[in-house]
Amino acid sequence: MADHVVPHFQNSSGHDSVAIGAREFMCIGANPPFDHPHVFLDMGDENEVVCPYCSTLYKFDATLKEVESSPADCTWTPAAA
């Protein structure tokens, strides 16, 4: 079983960019049921990445916790199975 949960983010509100506290994460596009295929994105050594599905610009912000975003409404928590 995995001991690390990959943070998920979305941009249902259509923000120009989303600051996040993770360099590796999943973009789901929008809140379900309007989400796109959940894609794993990795910034590597860079400080930003664009989702190839929804074109959301994600920017790394070291002041945020790994599961936090700014605006805060862009953090998504999957429902428990």
mmCIF file of the N, C-alpha and C atoms, coordinates in Angstrom:
data_MODEL
# 
_entry.id   MODEL 
# 
loop_
_atom_site.group_PDB 
_atom_site.id 
_atom_site.type_symbol 
_atom_site.label_atom_id 
_atom_site.label_alt_id 
_atom_site.label_comp_id 
_atom_site.label_asym_id 
_atom_site.label_entity_id 
_atom_site.label_seq_id 
_atom_site.pdbx_PDB_ins_code 
_atom_site.Cartn_x 
_atom_site.Cartn_y 
_atom_site.Cartn_z 
_atom_site.occupancy 
_atom_site.B_iso_or_equiv 
_atom_site.pdbx_formal_charge 
_atom_site.auth_seq_id 
_atom_site.auth_comp_id 
_atom_site.auth_asym_id 
_atom_site.auth_atom_id 
_atom_site.pdbx_PDB_model_num 
ATOM 1   N N  . MET A 1 1  ? 0.835   -1.176 0.000   1.00 0.00 ? 1  MET A N  1 
ATOM 2   C CA . MET A 1 1  ? 0.000   0.000  0.000   1.00 0.00 ? 1  MET A CA 1 
ATOM 3   C C  . MET A 1 1  ? 0.883   1.243  0.000   1.00 0.00 ? 1  MET A C  1 
ATOM 4   N N  . ALA A 1 2  ? 0.477   2.229  -0.707  1.00 0.00 ? 2  ALA A N  1 
ATOM 5   C CA . ALA A 1 2  ? 1.260   3.472  -0.814  1.00 0.00 ? 2  ALA A CA 1 
ATOM 6   C C  . ALA A 1 2  ? 1.245   4.238  0.506   1.00 0.00 ? 2  ALA A C  1 
ATOM 7   N N  . ASP A 1 3  ? 2.400   4.773  0.854   1.00 0.00 ? 3  ASP A N  1 
ATOM 8   C CA . ASP A 1 3  ? 2.478   5.565  2.083   1.00 0.00 ? 3  ASP A CA 1 
ATOM 9   C C  . ASP A 1 3  ? 2.459   7.059  1.781   1.00 0.00 ? 3  ASP A C  1 
ATOM 10  N N  . HIS A 1 4  ? 2.229   7.394  0.523   1.00 0.00 ? 4  HIS A N  1 
ATOM 11  C CA . HIS A 1 4  ? 2.228   8.802  0.110   1.00 0.00 ? 4  HIS A CA 1 
ATOM 12  C C  . HIS A 1 4  ? 1.056   9.024  -0.841  1.00 0.00 ? 4  HIS A C  1 
ATOM 13  N N  . VAL A 1 5  ? 0.228   9.987  -0.546  1.00 0.00 ? 5  VAL A N  1 
ATOM 14  C CA . VAL A 1 5  ? -0.903  10.321 -1.405  1.00 0.00 ? 5  VAL A CA 1 
ATOM 15  C C  . VAL A 1 5  ? -0.493  11.471 -2.314  1.00 0.00 ? 5  VAL A C  1 
ATOM 16  N N  . VAL A 1 6  ? -0.725  11.320 -3.592  1.00 0.00 ? 6  VAL A N  1 
ATOM 17  C CA . VAL A 1 6  ? -0.405  12.370 -4.551  1.00 0.00 ? 6  VAL A CA 1 
ATOM 18  C C  . VAL A 1 6  ? -1.496  13.426 -4.489  1.00 0.00 ? 6  VAL A C  1 
ATOM 19  N N  . PRO A 1 7  ? -1.137  14.694 -4.234  1.00 0.00 ? 7  PRO A N  1 
ATOM 20  C CA . PRO A 1 7  ? -2.157  15.744 -4.163  1.00 0.00 ? 7  PRO A CA 1 
ATOM 21  C C  . PRO A 1 7  ? -2.866  15.934 -5.512  1.00 0.00 ? 7  PRO A C  1 
ATOM 22  N N  . HIS A 1 8  ? -4.146  16.274 -5.441  1.00 0.00 ? 8  HIS A N  1 
ATOM 23  C CA . HIS A 1 8  ? -4.968  16.521 -6.632  1.00 0.00 ? 8  HIS A CA 1 
ATOM 24  C C  . HIS A 1 8  ? -5.413  17.981 -6.618  1.00 0.00 ? 8  HIS A C  1 
ATOM 25  N N  . PHE A 1 9  ? -5.382  18.592 -7.800  1.00 0.00 ? 9  PHE A N  1 
ATOM 26  C CA . PHE A 1 9  ? -5.817  19.979 -7.939  1.00 0.00 ? 9  PHE A CA 1 
ATOM 27  C C  . PHE A 1 9  ? -6.718  20.114 -9.153  1.00 0.00 ? 9  PHE A C  1 
ATOM 28  N N  . GLN A 1 10 ? -7.574  21.137 -9.138  1.00 0.00 ? 10 GLN A N  1 
ATOM 29  C CA . GLN A 1 10 ? -8.504  21.404 -10.241 1.00 0.00 ? 10 GLN A CA 1 
ATOM 30  C C  . GLN A 1 10 ? -8.679  22.913 -10.369 1.00 0.00 ? 10 GLN A C  1 
ATOM 31  N N  . ASN A 1 11 ? -9.296  23.327 -11.454 1.00 0.00 ? 11 ASN A N  1 
ATOM 32  C CA . ASN A 1 11 ? -9.468  24.762 -11.704 1.00 0.00 ? 11 ASN A CA 1 
ATOM 33  C C  . ASN A 1 11 ? -10.877 25.037 -12.237 1.00 0.00 ? 11 ASN A C  1 
ATOM 34  N N  . SER A 1 12 ? -11.888 24.574 -11.509 1.00 0.00 ? 12 SER A N  1 
ATOM 35  C CA . SER A 1 12 ? -13.280 24.791 -11.932 1.00 0.00 ? 12 SER A CA 1 
ATOM 36  C C  . SER A 1 12 ? -13.629 26.269 -12.062 1.00 0.00 ? 12 SER A C  1 
ATOM 37  N N  . SER A 1 13 ? -12.975 27.111 -11.284 1.00 0.00 ? 13 SER A N  1 
ATOM 38  C CA . SER A 1 13 ? -13.284 28.543 -11.289 1.00 0.00 ? 13 SER A CA 1 
ATOM 39  C C  . SER A 1 13 ? -12.600 29.311 -12.413 1.00 0.00 ? 13 SER A C  1 
ATOM 40  N N  . GLY A 1 14 ? -11.699 28.676 -13.144 1.00 0.00 ? 14 GLY A N  1 
ATOM 41  C CA . GLY A 1 14 ? -11.066 29.319 -14.294 1.00 0.00 ? 14 GLY A CA 1 
ATOM 42  C C  . GLY A 1 14 ? -10.022 30.365 -13.946 1.00 0.00 ? 14 GLY A C  1 
ATOM 43  N N  . HIS A 1 15 ? -9.268  30.164 -12.880 1.00 0.00 ? 15 HIS A N  1 
ATOM 44  C CA . HIS A 1 15 ? -8.208  31.108 -12.504 1.00 0.00 ? 15 HIS A CA 1 
ATOM 45  C C  . HIS A 1 15 ? -7.112  31.127 -13.562 1.00 0.00 ? 15 HIS A C  1 
ATOM 46  N N  . ASP A 1 16 ? -6.445  32.288 -13.715 1.00 0.00 ? 16 ASP A N  1 
ATOM 47  C CA . ASP A 1 16 ? -5.337  32.400 -14.676 1.00 0.00 ? 16 ASP A CA 1 
ATOM 48  C C  . ASP A 1 16 ? -4.197  31.465 -14.328 1.00 0.00 ? 16 ASP A C  1 
ATOM 49  N N  . SER A 1 17 ? -3.911  31.301 -13.035 1.00 0.00 ? 17 SER A N  1 
ATOM 50  C CA . SER A 1 17 ? -2.886  30.371 -12.574 1.00 0.00 ? 17 SER A CA 1 
ATOM 51  C C  . SER A 1 17 ? -3.251  29.917 -11.164 1.00 0.00 ? 17 SER A C  1 
ATOM 52  N N  . VAL A 1 18 ? -2.637  28.811 -10.768 1.00 0.00 ? 18 VAL A N  1 
ATOM 53  C CA . VAL A 1 18 ? -2.890  28.235 -9.454  1.00 0.00 ? 18 VAL A CA 1 
ATOM 54  C C  . VAL A 1 18 ? -1.546  27.971 -8.792  1.00 0.00 ? 18 VAL A C  1 
ATOM 55  N N  . ALA A 1 19 ? -1.343  28.532 -7.611  1.00 0.00 ? 19 ALA A N  1 
ATOM 56  C CA . ALA A 1 19 ? -0.129  28.264 -6.838  1.00 0.00 ? 19 ALA A CA 1 
ATOM 57  C C  . ALA A 1 19 ? -0.383  27.014 -5.994  1.00 0.00 ? 19 ALA A C  1 
ATOM 58  N N  . ILE A 1 20 ? 0.599   26.108 -5.979  1.00 0.00 ? 20 ILE A N  1 
ATOM 59  C CA . ILE A 1 20 ? 0.460   24.871 -5.218  1.00 0.00 ? 20 ILE A CA 1 
ATOM 60  C C  . ILE A 1 20 ? 1.747   24.584 -4.455  1.00 0.00 ? 20 ILE A C  1 
ATOM 61  N N  . GLY A 1 21 ? 1.635   23.776 -3.424  1.00 0.00 ? 21 GLY A N  1 
ATOM 62  C CA . GLY A 1 21 ? 2.791   23.449 -2.598  1.00 0.00 ? 21 GLY A CA 1 
ATOM 63  C C  . GLY A 1 21 ? 3.450   22.137 -2.969  1.00 0.00 ? 21 GLY A C  1 
ATOM 64  N N  . ALA A 1 22 ? 3.152   21.598 -4.133  1.00 0.00 ? 22 ALA A N  1 
ATOM 65  C CA . ALA A 1 22 ? 3.723   20.322 -4.583  1.00 0.00 ? 22 ALA A CA 1 
ATOM 66  C C  . ALA A 1 22 ? 4.350   20.492 -5.957  1.00 0.00 ? 22 ALA A C  1 
ATOM 67  N N  . ARG A 1 23 ? 5.396   19.744 -6.224  1.00 0.00 ? 23 ARG A N  1 
ATOM 68  C CA . ARG A 1 23 ? 5.996   19.720 -7.565  1.00 0.00 ? 23 ARG A CA 1 
ATOM 69  C C  . ARG A 1 23 ? 5.507   18.516 -8.370  1.00 0.00 ? 23 ARG A C  1 
ATOM 70  N N  . GLU A 1 24 ? 4.989   17.503 -7.674  1.00 0.00 ? 24 GLU A N  1 
ATOM 71  C CA . GLU A 1 24 ? 4.409   16.321 -8.311  1.00 0.00 ? 24 GLU A CA 1 
ATOM 72  C C  . GLU A 1 24 ? 2.960   16.216 -7.843  1.00 0.00 ? 24 GLU A C  1 
ATOM 73  N N  . PHE A 1 25 ? 2.023   16.124 -8.785  1.00 0.00 ? 25 PHE A N  1 
ATOM 74  C CA . PHE A 1 25 ? 0.607   16.167 -8.428  1.00 0.00 ? 25 PHE A CA 1 
ATOM 75  C C  . PHE A 1 25 ? -0.242  15.660 -9.571  1.00 0.00 ? 25 PHE A C  1 
ATOM 76  N N  . MET A 1 26 ? -1.549  15.547 -9.304  1.00 0.00 ? 26 MET A N  1 
ATOM 77  C CA . MET A 1 26 ? -2.519  15.184 -10.331 1.00 0.00 ? 26 MET A CA 1 
ATOM 78  C C  . MET A 1 26 ? -3.382  16.400 -10.643 1.00 0.00 ? 26 MET A C  1 
ATOM 79  N N  . CYS A 1 27 ? -3.587  16.651 -11.913 1.00 0.00 ? 27 CYS A N  1 
ATOM 80  C CA . CYS A 1 27 ? -4.552  17.660 -12.339 1.00 0.00 ? 27 CYS A CA 1 
ATOM 81  C C  . CYS A 1 27 ? -5.783  16.908 -12.822 1.00 0.00 ? 27 CYS A C  1 
ATOM 82  N N  . ILE A 1 28 ? -6.954  17.334 -12.328 1.00 0.00 ? 28 ILE A N  1 
ATOM 83  C CA . ILE A 1 28 ? -8.203  16.703 -12.763 1.00 0.00 ? 28 ILE A CA 1 
ATOM 84  C C  . ILE A 1 28 ? -9.047  17.660 -13.602 1.00 0.00 ? 28 ILE A C  1 
ATOM 85  N N  . GLY A 1 29 ? -8.552  18.863 -13.833 1.00 0.00 ? 29 GLY A N  1 
ATOM 86  C CA . GLY A 1 29 ? -9.249  19.837 -14.668 1.00 0.00 ? 29 GLY A CA 1 
ATOM 87  C C  . GLY A 1 29 ? -10.307 20.616 -13.930 1.00 0.00 ? 29 GLY A C  1 
ATOM 88  N N  . ALA A 1 30 ? -11.415 19.959 -13.641 1.00 0.00 ? 30 ALA A N  1 
ATOM 89  C CA . ALA A 1 30 ? -12.543 20.583 -12.938 1.00 0.00 ? 30 ALA A CA 1 
ATOM 90  C C  . ALA A 1 30 ? -13.107 19.572 -11.956 1.00 0.00 ? 30 ALA A C  1 
ATOM 91  N N  . ASN A 1 31 ? -13.970 20.037 -11.089 1.00 0.00 ? 31 ASN A N  1 
ATOM 92  C CA . ASN A 1 31 ? -14.594 19.115 -10.136 1.00 0.00 ? 31 ASN A CA 1 
ATOM 93  C C  . ASN A 1 31 ? -15.451 18.097 -10.882 1.00 0.00 ? 31 ASN A C  1 
ATOM 94  N N  . PRO A 1 32 ? -15.447 16.835 -10.432 1.00 0.00 ? 32 PRO A N  1 
ATOM 95  C CA . PRO A 1 32 ? -16.322 15.828 -11.035 1.00 0.00 ? 32 PRO A CA 1 
ATOM 96  C C  . PRO A 1 32 ? -17.775 16.285 -10.954 1.00 0.00 ? 32 PRO A C  1 
ATOM 97  N N  . PRO A 1 33 ? -18.584 16.010 -11.932 1.00 0.00 ? 33 PRO A N  1 
ATOM 98  C CA . PRO A 1 33 ? -18.345 15.087 -13.042 1.00 0.00 ? 33 PRO A CA 1 
ATOM 99  C C  . PRO A 1 33 ? -17.762 15.749 -14.285 1.00 0.00 ? 33 PRO A C  1 
ATOM 100 N N  . PHE A 1 34 ? -17.267 16.954 -14.165 1.00 0.00 ? 34 PHE A N  1 
ATOM 101 C CA . PHE A 1 34 ? -16.752 17.685 -15.324 1.00 0.00 ? 34 PHE A CA 1 
ATOM 102 C C  . PHE A 1 34 ? -15.236 17.593 -15.453 1.00 0.00 ? 34 PHE A C  1 
ATOM 103 N N  . ASP A 1 35 ? -14.629 16.651 -14.747 1.00 0.00 ? 35 ASP A N  1 
ATOM 104 C CA . ASP A 1 35 ? -13.178 16.493 -14.761 1.00 0.00 ? 35 ASP A CA 1 
ATOM 105 C C  . ASP A 1 35 ? -12.687 15.894 -16.074 1.00 0.00 ? 35 ASP A C  1 
ATOM 106 N N  . HIS A 1 36 ? -11.412 16.137 -16.365 1.00 0.00 ? 36 HIS A N  1 
ATOM 107 C CA . HIS A 1 36 ? -10.774 15.490 -17.510 1.00 0.00 ? 36 HIS A CA 1 
ATOM 108 C C  . HIS A 1 36 ? -9.997  14.285 -16.993 1.00 0.00 ? 36 HIS A C  1 
ATOM 109 N N  . PRO A 1 37 ? -9.408  13.461 -17.878 1.00 0.00 ? 37 PRO A N  1 
ATOM 110 C CA . PRO A 1 37 ? -8.595  12.351 -17.363 1.00 0.00 ? 37 PRO A CA 1 
ATOM 111 C C  . PRO A 1 37 ? -7.576  12.880 -16.353 1.00 0.00 ? 37 PRO A C  1 
ATOM 112 N N  . HIS A 1 38 ? -7.459  12.214 -15.234 1.00 0.00 ? 38 HIS A N  1 
ATOM 113 C CA . HIS A 1 38 ? -6.550  12.655 -14.176 1.00 0.00 ? 38 HIS A CA 1 
ATOM 114 C C  . HIS A 1 38 ? -5.117  12.378 -14.619 1.00 0.00 ? 38 HIS A C  1 
ATOM 115 N N  . VAL A 1 39 ? -4.332  13.459 -14.773 1.00 0.00 ? 39 VAL A N  1 
ATOM 116 C CA . VAL A 1 39 ? -2.971  13.325 -15.292 1.00 0.00 ? 39 VAL A CA 1 
ATOM 117 C C  . VAL A 1 39 ? -1.948  13.688 -14.225 1.00 0.00 ? 39 VAL A C  1 
ATOM 118 N N  . PHE A 1 40 ? -0.892  12.885 -14.162 1.00 0.00 ? 40 PHE A N  1 
ATOM 119 C CA . PHE A 1 40 ? 0.204   13.130 -13.239 1.00 0.00 ? 40 PHE A CA 1 
ATOM 120 C C  . PHE A 1 40 ? 1.131   14.155 -13.874 1.00 0.00 ? 40 PHE A C  1 
ATOM 121 N N  . LEU A 1 41 ? 1.431   15.217 -13.155 1.00 0.00 ? 41 LEU A N  1 
ATOM 122 C CA . LEU A 1 41 ? 2.343   16.252 -13.642 1.00 0.00 ? 41 LEU A CA 1 
ATOM 123 C C  . LEU A 1 41 ? 3.520   16.376 -12.677 1.00 0.00 ? 41 LEU A C  1 
ATOM 124 N N  . ASP A 1 42 ? 4.696   16.582 -13.227 1.00 0.00 ? 42 ASP A N  1 
ATOM 125 C CA . ASP A 1 42 ? 5.922   16.688 -12.440 1.00 0.00 ? 42 ASP A CA 1 
ATOM 126 C C  . ASP A 1 42 ? 6.685   17.911 -12.935 1.00 0.00 ? 42 ASP A C  1 
ATOM 127 N N  . MET A 1 43 ? 6.886   18.894 -12.061 1.00 0.00 ? 43 MET A N  1 
ATOM 128 C CA . MET A 1 43 ? 7.611   20.111 -12.423 1.00 0.00 ? 43 MET A CA 1 
ATOM 129 C C  . MET A 1 43 ? 9.114   19.883 -12.521 1.00 0.00 ? 43 MET A C  1 
ATOM 130 N N  . GLY A 1 44 ? 9.607   18.810 -11.908 1.00 0.00 ? 44 GLY A N  1 
ATOM 131 C CA . GLY A 1 44 ? 11.048  18.582 -11.902 1.00 0.00 ? 44 GLY A CA 1 
ATOM 132 C C  . GLY A 1 44 ? 11.747  19.736 -11.202 1.00 0.00 ? 44 GLY A C  1 
ATOM 133 N N  . ASP A 1 45 ? 12.741  20.322 -11.862 1.00 0.00 ? 45 ASP A N  1 
ATOM 134 C CA . ASP A 1 45 ? 13.485  21.451 -11.296 1.00 0.00 ? 45 ASP A CA 1 
ATOM 135 C C  . ASP A 1 45 ? 12.847  22.801 -11.614 1.00 0.00 ? 45 ASP A C  1 
ATOM 136 N N  . GLU A 1 46 ? 11.789  22.787 -12.402 1.00 0.00 ? 46 GLU A N  1 
ATOM 137 C CA . GLU A 1 46 ? 11.120  24.029 -12.787 1.00 0.00 ? 46 GLU A CA 1 
ATOM 138 C C  . GLU A 1 46 ? 10.165  24.482 -11.680 1.00 0.00 ? 46 GLU A C  1 
ATOM 139 N N  . ASN A 1 47 ? 9.649   25.679 -11.809 1.00 0.00 ? 47 ASN A N  1 
ATOM 140 C CA . ASN A 1 47 ? 8.716   26.223 -10.823 1.00 0.00 ? 47 ASN A CA 1 
ATOM 141 C C  . ASN A 1 47 ? 7.298   26.341 -11.341 1.00 0.00 ? 47 ASN A C  1 
ATOM 142 N N  . GLU A 1 48 ? 7.054   25.869 -12.568 1.00 0.00 ? 48 GLU A N  1 
ATOM 143 C CA . GLU A 1 48 ? 5.702   25.906 -13.105 1.00 0.00 ? 48 GLU A CA 1 
ATOM 144 C C  . GLU A 1 48 ? 5.543   24.866 -14.196 1.00 0.00 ? 48 GLU A C  1 
ATOM 145 N N  . VAL A 1 49 ? 4.286   24.497 -14.426 1.00 0.00 ? 49 VAL A N  1 
ATOM 146 C CA . VAL A 1 49 ? 3.953   23.543 -15.473 1.00 0.00 ? 49 VAL A CA 1 
ATOM 147 C C  . VAL A 1 49 ? 2.525   23.837 -15.938 1.00 0.00 ? 49 VAL A C  1 
ATOM 148 N N  . VAL A 1 50 ? 2.253   23.575 -17.207 1.00 0.00 ? 50 VAL A N  1 
ATOM 149 C CA . VAL A 1 50 ? 0.917   23.754 -17.781 1.00 0.00 ? 50 VAL A CA 1 
ATOM 150 C C  . VAL A 1 50 ? 0.306   22.378 -18.019 1.00 0.00 ? 50 VAL A C  1 
ATOM 151 N N  . CYS A 1 51 ? -0.923  22.186 -17.571 1.00 0.00 ? 51 CYS A N  1 
ATOM 152 C CA . CYS A 1 51 ? -1.611  20.929 -17.808 1.00 0.00 ? 51 CYS A CA 1 
ATOM 153 C C  . CYS A 1 51 ? -1.917  20.801 -19.302 1.00 0.00 ? 51 CYS A C  1 
ATOM 154 N N  . PRO A 1 52 ? -1.557  19.672 -19.926 1.00 0.00 ? 52 PRO A N  1 
ATOM 155 C CA . PRO A 1 52 ? -1.803  19.512 -21.370 1.00 0.00 ? 52 PRO A CA 1 
ATOM 156 C C  . PRO A 1 52 ? -3.274  19.349 -21.730 1.00 0.00 ? 52 PRO A C  1 
ATOM 157 N N  . TYR A 1 53 ? -4.139  19.033 -20.768 1.00 0.00 ? 53 TYR A N  1 
ATOM 158 C CA . TYR A 1 53 ? -5.564  18.880 -21.045 1.00 0.00 ? 53 TYR A CA 1 
ATOM 159 C C  . TYR A 1 53 ? -6.331  20.187 -20.904 1.00 0.00 ? 53 TYR A C  1 
ATOM 160 N N  . CYS A 1 54 ? -6.163  20.874 -19.762 1.00 0.00 ? 54 CYS A N  1 
ATOM 161 C CA . CYS A 1 54 ? -7.005  22.046 -19.483 1.00 0.00 ? 54 CYS A CA 1 
ATOM 162 C C  . CYS A 1 54 ? -6.256  23.373 -19.562 1.00 0.00 ? 54 CYS A C  1 
ATOM 163 N N  . SER A 1 55 ? -4.959  23.309 -19.791 1.00 0.00 ? 55 SER A N  1 
ATOM 164 C CA . SER A 1 55 ? -4.098  24.500 -19.938 1.00 0.00 ? 55 SER A CA 1 
ATOM 165 C C  . SER A 1 55 ? -3.992  25.336 -18.659 1.00 0.00 ? 55 SER A C  1 
ATOM 166 N N  . THR A 1 56 ? -4.310  24.749 -17.501 1.00 0.00 ? 56 THR A N  1 
ATOM 167 C CA . THR A 1 56 ? -4.103  25.461 -16.245 1.00 0.00 ? 56 THR A CA 1 
ATOM 168 C C  . THR A 1 56 ? -2.615  25.595 -15.987 1.00 0.00 ? 56 THR A C  1 
ATOM 169 N N  . LEU A 1 57 ? -2.192  26.795 -15.637 1.00 0.00 ? 57 LEU A N  1 
ATOM 170 C CA . LEU A 1 57 ? -0.800  27.050 -15.269 1.00 0.00 ? 57 LEU A CA 1 
ATOM 171 C C  . LEU A 1 57 ? -0.672  26.854 -13.768 1.00 0.00 ? 57 LEU A C  1 
ATOM 172 N N  . TYR A 1 58 ? 0.124   25.871 -13.377 1.00 0.00 ? 58 TYR A N  1 
ATOM 173 C CA . TYR A 1 58 ? 0.406   25.610 -11.970 1.00 0.00 ? 58 TYR A CA 1 
ATOM 174 C C  . TYR A 1 58 ? 1.776   26.150 -11.635 1.00 0.00 ? 58 TYR A C  1 
ATOM 175 N N  . LYS A 1 59 ? 1.867   26.888 -10.518 1.00 0.00 ? 59 LYS A N  1 
ATOM 176 C CA . LYS A 1 59 ? 3.127   27.486 -10.075 1.00 0.00 ? 59 LYS A CA 1 
ATOM 177 C C  . LYS A 1 59 ? 3.464   26.974 -8.675  1.00 0.00 ? 59 LYS A C  1 
ATOM 178 N N  . PHE A 1 60 ? 4.701   26.522 -8.492  1.00 0.00 ? 60 PHE A N  1 
ATOM 179 C CA . PHE A 1 60 ? 5.136   26.038 -7.191  1.00 0.00 ? 60 PHE A CA 1 
ATOM 180 C C  . PHE A 1 60 ? 5.305   27.206 -6.232  1.00 0.00 ? 60 PHE A C  1 
ATOM 181 N N  . ASP A 1 61 ? 4.786   27.032 -5.007  1.00 0.00 ? 61 ASP A N  1 
ATOM 182 C CA . ASP A 1 61 ? 4.909   28.044 -3.951  1.00 0.00 ? 61 ASP A CA 1 
ATOM 183 C C  . ASP A 1 61 ? 5.355   27.316 -2.681  1.00 0.00 ? 61 ASP A C  1 
ATOM 184 N N  . ALA A 1 62 ? 6.613   27.508 -2.304  1.00 0.00 ? 62 ALA A N  1 
ATOM 185 C CA . ALA A 1 62 ? 7.188   26.803 -1.159  1.00 0.00 ? 62 ALA A CA 1 
ATOM 186 C C  . ALA A 1 62 ? 6.544   27.188 0.169   1.00 0.00 ? 62 ALA A C  1 
ATOM 187 N N  . THR A 1 63 ? 5.782   28.272 0.210   1.00 0.00 ? 63 THR A N  1 
ATOM 188 C CA . THR A 1 63 ? 5.127   28.671 1.459   1.00 0.00 ? 63 THR A CA 1 
ATOM 189 C C  . THR A 1 63 ? 3.850   27.870 1.718   1.00 0.00 ? 63 THR A C  1 
ATOM 190 N N  . LEU A 1 64 ? 3.377   27.134 0.713   1.00 0.00 ? 64 LEU A N  1 
ATOM 191 C CA . LEU A 1 64 ? 2.169   26.320 0.855   1.00 0.00 ? 64 LEU A CA 1 
ATOM 192 C C  . LEU A 1 64 ? 2.533   24.896 1.243   1.00 0.00 ? 64 LEU A C  1 
ATOM 193 N N  . LYS A 1 65 ? 1.656   24.236 1.988   1.00 0.00 ? 65 LYS A N  1 
ATOM 194 C CA . LYS A 1 65 ? 1.826   22.810 2.271   1.00 0.00 ? 65 LYS A CA 1 
ATOM 195 C C  . LYS A 1 65 ? 1.581   22.037 0.986   1.00 0.00 ? 65 LYS A C  1 
ATOM 196 N N  . GLU A 1 66 ? 2.078   20.798 0.925   1.00 0.00 ? 66 GLU A N  1 
ATOM 197 C CA . GLU A 1 66 ? 1.991   19.994 -0.288  1.00 0.00 ? 66 GLU A CA 1 
ATOM 198 C C  . GLU A 1 66 ? 0.566   19.860 -0.827  1.00 0.00 ? 66 GLU A C  1 
ATOM 199 N N  . VAL A 1 67 ? -0.411  19.829 0.040   1.00 0.00 ? 67 VAL A N  1 
ATOM 200 C CA . VAL A 1 67 ? -1.807  19.637 -0.383  1.00 0.00 ? 67 VAL A CA 1 
ATOM 201 C C  . VAL A 1 67 ? -2.593  20.938 -0.447  1.00 0.00 ? 67 VAL A C  1 
ATOM 202 N N  . GLU A 1 68 ? -1.924  22.087 -0.354  1.00 0.00 ? 68 GLU A N  1 
ATOM 203 C CA . GLU A 1 68 ? -2.598  23.385 -0.381  1.00 0.00 ? 68 GLU A CA 1 
ATOM 204 C C  . GLU A 1 68 ? -2.461  24.054 -1.743  1.00 0.00 ? 68 GLU A C  1 
ATOM 205 N N  . SER A 1 69 ? -3.437  24.892 -2.035  1.00 0.00 ? 69 SER A N  1 
ATOM 206 C CA . SER A 1 69 ? -3.397  25.695 -3.258  1.00 0.00 ? 69 SER A CA 1 
ATOM 207 C C  . SER A 1 69 ? -3.838  27.111 -2.938  1.00 0.00 ? 69 SER A C  1 
ATOM 208 N N  . SER A 1 70 ? -3.480  28.002 -3.811  1.00 0.00 ? 70 SER A N  1 
ATOM 209 C CA . SER A 1 70 ? -3.945  29.385 -3.732  1.00 0.00 ? 70 SER A CA 1 
ATOM 210 C C  . SER A 1 70 ? -4.330  29.800 -5.149  1.00 0.00 ? 70 SER A C  1 
ATOM 211 N N  . PRO A 1 71 ? -5.596  30.020 -5.391  1.00 0.00 ? 71 PRO A N  1 
ATOM 212 C CA . PRO A 1 71 ? -6.756  30.060 -4.519  1.00 0.00 ? 71 PRO A CA 1 
ATOM 213 C C  . PRO A 1 71 ? -7.053  28.688 -3.899  1.00 0.00 ? 71 PRO A C  1 
ATOM 214 N N  . ALA A 1 72 ? -7.556  28.725 -2.669  1.00 0.00 ? 72 ALA A N  1 
ATOM 215 C CA . ALA A 1 72 ? -7.787  27.509 -1.899  1.00 0.00 ? 72 ALA A CA 1 
ATOM 216 C C  . ALA A 1 72 ? -8.850  26.599 -2.516  1.00 0.00 ? 72 ALA A C  1 
ATOM 217 N N  . ASP A 1 73 ? -9.728  27.139 -3.356  1.00 0.00 ? 73 ASP A N  1 
ATOM 218 C CA . ASP A 1 73 ? -10.784 26.300 -3.947  1.00 0.00 ? 73 ASP A CA 1 
ATOM 219 C C  . ASP A 1 73 ? -10.267 25.371 -5.040  1.00 0.00 ? 73 ASP A C  1 
ATOM 220 N N  . CYS A 1 74 ? -8.978  25.394 -5.315  1.00 0.00 ? 74 CYS A N  1 
ATOM 221 C CA . CYS A 1 74 ? -8.407  24.538 -6.358  1.00 0.00 ? 74 CYS A CA 1 
ATOM 222 C C  . CYS A 1 74 ? -7.878  23.210 -5.823  1.00 0.00 ? 74 CYS A C  1 
ATOM 223 N N  . THR A 1 75 ? -7.881  23.037 -4.513  1.00 0.00 ? 75 THR A N  1 
ATOM 224 C CA . THR A 1 75 ? -7.489  21.754 -3.927  1.00 0.00 ? 75 THR A CA 1 
ATOM 225 C C  . THR A 1 75 ? -8.673  20.806 -4.023  1.00 0.00 ? 75 THR A C  1 
ATOM 226 N N  . TRP A 1 76 ? -8.421  19.559 -4.433  1.00 0.00 ? 76 TRP A N  1 
ATOM 227 C CA . TRP A 1 76 ? -9.485  18.561 -4.531  1.00 0.00 ? 76 TRP A CA 1 
ATOM 228 C C  . TRP A 1 76 ? -9.078  17.324 -3.749  1.00 0.00 ? 76 TRP A C  1 
ATOM 229 N N  . THR A 1 77 ? -9.997  16.812 -2.942  1.00 0.00 ? 77 THR A N  1 
ATOM 230 C CA . THR A 1 77 ? -9.744  15.613 -2.152  1.00 0.00 ? 77 THR A CA 1 
ATOM 231 C C  . THR A 1 77 ? -10.645 14.502 -2.680  1.00 0.00 ? 77 THR A C  1 
ATOM 232 N N  . PRO A 1 78 ? -10.039 13.414 -3.176  1.00 0.00 ? 78 PRO A N  1 
ATOM 233 C CA . PRO A 1 78 ? -10.860 12.313 -3.684  1.00 0.00 ? 78 PRO A CA 1 
ATOM 234 C C  . PRO A 1 78 ? -11.727 11.724 -2.574  1.00 0.00 ? 78 PRO A C  1 
ATOM 235 N N  . ALA A 1 79 ? -12.908 11.288 -2.931  1.00 0.00 ? 79 ALA A N  1 
ATOM 236 C CA . ALA A 1 79 ? -13.800 10.642 -1.974  1.00 0.00 ? 79 ALA A CA 1 
ATOM 237 C C  . ALA A 1 79 ? -13.220 9.296  -1.573  1.00 0.00 ? 79 ALA A C  1 
ATOM 238 N N  . ALA A 1 80 ? -13.400 8.902  -0.328  1.00 0.00 ? 80 ALA A N  1 
ATOM 239 C CA . ALA A 1 80 ? -12.910 7.614  0.147   1.00 0.00 ? 80 ALA A CA 1 
ATOM 240 C C  . ALA A 1 80 ? -13.652 6.500  -0.586  1.00 0.00 ? 80 ALA A C  1 
ATOM 241 N N  . ALA A 1 81 ? -12.901 5.473  -0.906  1.00 0.00 ? 81 ALA A N  1 
ATOM 242 C CA . ALA A 1 81 ? -13.496 4.343  -1.654  1.00 0.00 ? 81 ALA A CA 1 
ATOM 243 C C  . ALA A 1 81 ? -14.348 3.474  -0.752  1.00 0.00 ? 81 ALA A C  1 
# 
